[in-house]
Amino acid sequence: MLWAIAACATGCATAQRGSATSSAPPITVQRDVVYAHRDGQDLRADVYSPPGEGPFPGVLVVHGGSWRRGTKSLMASVAERLAQRGYVAVNIDYRLAPAYRFPTQLYDCQDAARWMRANATALHIDPHHIGGFGYSAGAHLVALLATTDAASGWYDTNDASAEDTRLQAAVLGAAPIDLRRFRANRIFRNFLGGNASDLPELYAAASPITFVTPDDPPMFVYQGVSDWLVDPSQSRLMVDALDRAGVPVQYYETTGGHFTTFLFDSESVRRAIDFLDHWLRPGAPAPATTAGLPPAMHALQ
């Protein structure tokens, strides 16, 4: 199940860290920086910064683990690679189910995006160019952050800065996109409080596919074709929906499964960062989209 990704947290970080080039420029890491205080606890992030004064584009990095396990250490290598490519990567922890059910996890991501903009000067971030990068459950949260706005209903309405949470680009790796299509299991009961048959409106409202509109940011979607935890049809649904809405989208399909794609597919991360370069660096040309192609053609050349 999806929770199993958390069991290999150390291995995930180590395997991906090895993909960084030894000639990469030095980066700095500020660990356990508090980005929000909720329910009596500090929510913390590791901030990975490139050398120089910037301002640099920022990327909010969100780990997976079925919304109930895992820590920011899972995405350490991705954050390192982003910083080595000239991004300020804010790699967060968030509150986990079942102690905290949806939309708590989304609210934490919103808090992190607001914090990045509110502290843009100190973090050397360009507040007008902020993206998101998530895998598995983390990609679901990034997808919701990218597609929702105040009208969606998933905002802390007591916070007047809701408009500061939107992203300018997003990377979704093996993202659960339409939660109604998954078989009933404990993961979703822990996350949402019941099965889809009992809570159909909640399942729809927790599905990023529900909120796709033409004003969504460009997205890079990648998926292992052998993934039996998050079926590749989930990513294809998102790609097709974004394409119909006229949102720029690229889809890269690998041969791996859920864990092998995350652990070992350095090429997916490279292509994802190339995509972010186009959309988060002012003046960079836009890449061609590949939505609407048959599945066999979705691997970008």
Secondary structure, 3 states (H helix, E strand, C coil): CCCHHHHCHHHHHHHHHCCCCCCCCCCEEEEEEEEEEECCEEEEEEEEECCCCCCEEEEEEECCCCCCCCCHHHHHHHHHHHHHCCCEEEEECCCCCCCCCCCHHHHHHHHHHHHHHHCHHHHCEEEEEEEEEEECHHHHHHHHHHHCCHHHCCCCCCCCCHHHHCCCEEEEECCCCCHHHCCCCHHHHHHHCCCCCCCHHHHHHCCHHHHCCCCCCCEEEEEECCCCCCCHHHHHHHHHHHHHHCCCEEEEEECCCHHHHHHHCHHHHHHHHHHHHHHHCCCCCCCCCCCCCCHHHCCCC
